[in-house]
């Protein structure tokens, strides 16, 4: 199948300064997206399709990353070559380190892996002059999970995740967990089943942006929208509104729909996530993370409503109704907040119990390939736009 096209002149035969012009025959990048799994298995040997239990808190912040000195951690007679600094340690079966930093105290941590497309990878690996010096962040990229799960790091530490990372159990006061994948355009759906709800426990489930407070109920701030089990109240910015009589409880399966249309002024534009390649790399238990500072006040000032957007809920296959219209624009993640010891199980697809029939939508599981394509495009554009600055001699000498 032909992928590229070369135009040596216009249809009228004119040759312009732009010629020869090279492009893609098909502009839908997702159909010719990167072979992500093939590019990562050689450097990681990871298996991201099975899961392990939740990790333990890591005290304090990780230290900065530096290239190991020649012979470090080796005996004089070992005769073995140092392990490459650009090879990621093998991950646990769940695809995420057990000892990891949590998103808290105004910082977020994004697990990084070596970028096979970054320039000067071999030069950095072989150069003794780079030993003991910080690893350039552009040599790494954000690791992309191969399925939608509850995030190990993007949660309150007191919450307990199941081995498959699809169930969460609360403890004491309200706190929250987000999913690994978010969406900012299109119609998306996921389900949550209440597996256990002891007396005096409660939950609020819905959608949250990445800056939503994890040590608070979903809907506490401007970054989240939730539906509470008690009385069926809906919440946003800590304000509760009557939504559905009776609420929900143990055994109920709830559906969560979000519709995020594209703004007219963005038609034809490519919307890409952050590459993170200009952030600081920190090392925690042999793994590297991009460190991102939360700019909450700036984000609040930048919030604007998205005309035509809405959030709707379903209960046991029955449409409850639209909870909000014209919500704030942004990237939204499935999110659950729990009060005391209730347990909720998430279903991100493809096998839903009650997928909506009244509106066309995609299951959250379908976001995986889209995110991989968008992140890869973002990484490649960063490397191209900053090519002149990515020289080891300019950094170290």
Residue, then its C-alpha position, 0 to 999 in steps of 0.5 A: x500500500x502506498x503511503x507517501x506522495x511526491x509532487x514535482x509540479x502543480x497540475x498546471x505544470x508550474x514548479x514553485x519554491x515548495x517543490x518537490x513537495x512530499x506528503x502523505x496520501x492519507x491524512x488520517x495518521x491513526x490508520x498508519x500510526x506507529x508500531x509502538x509495541x515493536x519499538x518498546x519491547x526491544x528496550x524494555x522487554x515489558x508486558x503491559x497486558x497483565x497487572x499487579x497490586x498497587x504500589x507503596x508510597x515513595x518517601x520524599x522526591x526522587x533524585x536527579x538523573x546522572x550517567x553512571x561513571x565507567x566501572x561504577x558498581x563493578x569489581x575490578x576483575x569483572x571485565x563486564x561492560x556497563x549496562x546502557x543508561x538508555x535501557x529501561x529496567x524491566x517493569x513488573x507485570x502490571x506495566x508500572x513500578x511498584x515503588x513509585x512517586x505519587x502525584x502530590x504536593x503540587x507535582x506530577x510524575x510521568x513515567x519515562x522510557x528511552x525514545x528510540x527516535x531521539x538523536x545522539x542516543x548511541x553517541x551518549x551511550x558510548x561517550x565517556x565524557x557524558x559519564x556522571x552528567x545529567x541525562x538529557x530529557x529529550x532522550x526519553x519519552x512518556x511511557x504509554x500503557x497498552x490498556x486503560x486502567x486505574x492509575x497507580x500514581x495518579x491517586x490518593x495513596x490510601x486508596x487500594x487497587x485490585x490486582x487487575x487495577x480495575x477495582x478500587x476500595x476507599x478508606x476513611x475520608x473522601x479521596x480520588x483516583x483517575x484512569x490512565x487515559x484521558x480524552x478531549x474530543x469526541x463522545x466517550x463512555x465507561x461504566x462503574x459497578x458498585x461492588x460493595x457499599x457498607x453503611x455510611x460509605x459513599x462514592x462520587x464518580x464521573x470525570x476529572x481533569x488532571x489538576x483535580x484534587x486527589x485528596x478531595x471528593x470528585x467535583x470539589x473544584x472546577x476540574x471535576x464533575x461527579x454523581x454521588x451515591x447518596x441522594x443522587x446529587x451531582x457535584x461541581x465546584x463543591x456545589x451539590x445539585x438535585x439530579x436523580x432521586x434515590x441515588x445508587x448503591x451496591x449492585x448498580x451499574x452506572x454509565x458515564x458519557x462525556x461529549x466534547x465537540x471540536x471548536x469551529x476555530x480548531x477545525x483542521x488543526x492538529x491537537x497534540x499533547x505535551x511532549x514533556x521533553x523539556x522537563x526535569x528527569x528524576x530517578x526513583x528506584x531505578x526508573x526515570x520520571x518527568x517532573x511536572x509542576x502543577x500551575x493550578x491558578x494559571x489553569x483556573x484563569x485559562x478555563x473556558x466553557x466548551x459550547x455543545x459539550x455535556x456529561x450524562x449518566x446512566x443507571x442499569x442501562x436506563x438514561x438518567x439525563x444530562x447532568x451538565x452542559x457547556x462544561x469547561x474545555x480540557x482533557x478529561x479522565x474517568x475518575x472515582x472518589x470514595x468515602x470509607x470502605x466502599x468498592x467500585x469496579x470500572x469497565x472501560x470496554x469493550x464488553x459493556x453491560x449497557x452501552x448507550x443506544x441513544x447516542x453514538x460514542x466510543x468506549x474508553x478502551x478505544x482511546x489507547x491507540x489515539x493517545x499513542x499516535x498523538x503522543x508519538x506525533x508530539x514527540x517527533x515534532x519536538x525533536x524536529x523543532x529543537x534539532x539544533x539544540x540537541x547536541x551533546x557538545x552544546x550541553x556538556x562542553 
